[in-house]
């Protein structure tokens, strides 16, 4: 992933605050795009026959790989990029977290999928509820693996709608398409009204989409329970915290008295969390 100069980083942060989204051109080089597409294709072929409880009946062209963090460590490594971390720390870090250094992420991953668009996706927000103001509690990033156009299911947005404090108006006709090329990175405030056009191209249009939230927001998937232990053993403490292992609520006061904790409270294996073994005590907030 290419380095982004400080001046450009500040401009992207400004666009996020004003418009609710930003696009970083050619963030991934061709080799990285090809590597990620190969991993996605392999994961999709391995899971395409699975039945998902509660999954809506969507067009056959709408292809999804769920829980990328469980599929290959490279999917986790790309989330820990310095530029991405800088942006998300600015938007989502809790300055009063205390149990982790102030210069590392304390936000967590909520949801991580690969998706190839099929039918049109209506305008929606992924913050669950709308709220005006500068602060958000959820952000999304998309690694674009195929060129995105209105003809093949690109993302569409209503610029500035993240500040409206309102739910989406799906009758709105004037939408801004985000045209992007393979290798681009798109980031947006989850309060932003967004959706997709229909993919009428007959070809896949893959992107990796990760949703991040402040540490106190409940994850969409139970990432800390489903992560394979073999994967857990390969992660740095920082990556374990990114997946939510420093924000698991304690069983009771004999384990901890704070929902959040530091690297010192990480357990040796995923199985240890399932057993609810007592971790080293964290300092009271």
N, C-alpha and C positions, 0 to 999 in steps of 0.2 A: 504494500500500500504506500502511496506516495506521501511525502511530507507536505503539509499545508503551512505556508508562511503565517506568521502571527497576524499580519494585517488582514490576510484573507480569512483567517479564523474569526477575527472580530467582525468582519463583514457578514459572515455566515450567521453569527450570533445575532447581529442586528436584523437580518432578514427573518430569522426565527421569531424574534420579538414583534416585528411589525407585520409580516405577512403570515407567519405561522409555519413556514416551511422554507427549505433551502436545498439547493442541488450543488454537489461538489463534483465537478467534471473529472472523469478519468481517474477516479480514486484507486481503482484496481487496474493492474496492467493485464494484458491479454493472457499471460500465463496463469495468473490468479483466477481470472474469469473461467478459463478452460478447466482448471483444477476444481473449482467450485461446481461447475456444471456437471462434471463427471461424478462428483460425490453426490450431487442431488439426483442425477439420473439413476445411479446405483441404489440410493436409498428409496427412490420412488418405485423402482422395479421390485425391490424387496418387500414393499408394504402395500402395493396398489390393490391387492386382493383382500386386505383387512377390512372388516366391517367396523365402523365407528359408531358407537352408541350416541344417538342424538344428532348425528350429522345430517344437515339438510340435504334433500335430494337436489343436487346441482347438475348443471350440464356436464356431460362426460368429458368435455374439453377442459373443465376446471379441475386442475390437478394440484394436490397438496401433499407435502411431506411434513408431518407434525414433529415437534420436539427435536429440532436439529441438534440441540446440545447433547442428546443421547446417541447421536449417530456417528460423529467423528469429532475429534478434539480440534481439528482445524476450524470447525464452525465456531468453537468457543474462542480460539485464538484471535480470530479477526474482530471479535467484539471488544477485545482488550487493546485495540490500537490507540496510540497516544492522542491522535486528533479526536477520535470518537470520545475517548475518556474526557478530554478537556471540555468538549461541548456539553456532554451529559452531566459532568460534575457541576458546570456552571448552571445548568437548568434544573438538576434534580438532587444534588447533594444537600444533605441536612447539615448546616453549619454547627449544629449543637449535638451531633452524634456522639462525640467524645471518645468512643471506644476504638476508633480507627484514626490513623493520622489524617490531618486535614487535606493532605495532598494526594489522597487515593480515593477511588469511588466508594460511596456508601449506598448508592442506589442499587437496585437489583433487577435481574431479568424476570419478566413476567410471562412471556410467550415468545416462541421462536419457531417460525415455519418457513418452508419454501413454497411458493405458490406460482402456478402458471394460470393466468386468467382464462376464464371461459365466458360465462354470461355476465352481463352488466351488474355491478355492485352499487346499490343505492347509496346516496350520501348518508354518512353516519359519523359518530365520534367514538373514539376508543378510550376516552377518559371516563366513560360510564355516565357521568353527570357533567353538565356544562358549568362554567364559572368564569366571570370576567376577571381581569387583572393580570399583573405581570407574572405571577407564579403559576406554574403547572406542576402536576404530580405524575405525569406520564408523557413519554416521548416514544416515537417510533423511528426506526431507521430501515432503509431498504437498500440492499446491495443489488444493483441492476445487472442481470446476467444476459439479457437479450434487449436489443433496442426496443424502446417503448414509444408507441404512437397511438393516436386515437383509434386507428384501425385494428390494433392488436391488443387492446385492453389496458391502455395506460391509466395511471392514476389521474383523477380530476379533483380539483380543490376549489374552495371559495376563499380567496386570500383575505386574511384579517378576521375570519369568522371565529377564530379561537378566542377572540376578545369579546364576542357578542353576549356571552352568558346565556345562550339559548340552544335548544335542541335544533337539529337540522330541519330545513324546509325542503322537502324532497320534490316540490313543484318548481323549484328554482331552475331556470333554463340556462343562464349564463354561467358556465363553469370554466375554470382555467385548466387545460390539460398540461400535465407535466411530461413534456417530451424529453426522454433521456436515452442515452446510449449505453451499451454494455460497458461495464466498468464504472459507471457513475454511482455515486452515493446520494440518496435522497433522505432528508431528515425532516420530521414535522412534529409539532406539538399535537398531542393526541386529542386536544379539544377542537382541532381544526376540522371543519366539515370537509369530508373527502369520500371518494368512492372510485369506481373505475368505469371505463367504457366497456362495451362488449368486445371480445376478441373474435373478430370476423375474418381473421387471416388464415385460419386453418392450421396454424403452426403454434408451437408452445411459446410462451412469453414468461420466462422464469425470473423471479426475484426472491431474495432472502429477506424476510421481514422480521425484525426483532422489536418487541415492545419492552421498554424499561420503565420502572416506576420507582418512586421514593420508597425507602426501606420499609415503611409502615403499611404500604398498600398490599393487600392480599394478592398473591400470584394467581394468574389465570390457570396454570397447571401446577401440580405439586412437584416442582422440579427437584426439590431436595429429597423426595421419596422415590422418584422414578429414575434418577441418574444411576447408571451402572457403577458399581464400586470400582471396577477396573478403570473407568473414566475418571472417577473421583481421585484415584491414586496418582494420576498424571497431572493434576491441576496444581497451580500455585495457590497460596493462601488468598491472594488477591482475586483469583478466578473463582475460588470457592465462595468467597464473600459476594462476588458478582452474581452467582447463581442463587444466593439467598441463605447460605449456611450460617451467616452471622446475624440473621434476622428471624430465626425460628423461635416461636414463643416457647418458653419453658413449660414443662409439665406442671410444676408447682414451685413454691419458694425454696424447696430443698435442692432444686437444680440451679435456678437463677432467679433473680427478682427483676430482671429487665428483659424486654423482648429483644433488644439489640445487644450485641456483644462484640468482642474483638477477635483477632486472629488467635489469641491464646486460648479461646474457648472452642476452637474447632476440634472435632473428634477424629479419631484415626480412620474411621470407615463409615460408609453410608449406613451399614447395618447397625453401628453403634447409635446412630440417631433413631433408628427404628426401635431399638431396645430402650430408648429414653434413658441412657446412662447419664449419670451426673457429670457435667463438664466443669472445668475450673471456674470458680466464681468470677464474675465480672464486677468491677467497681460500681457501686450504686450511682445512678445518674443524679 
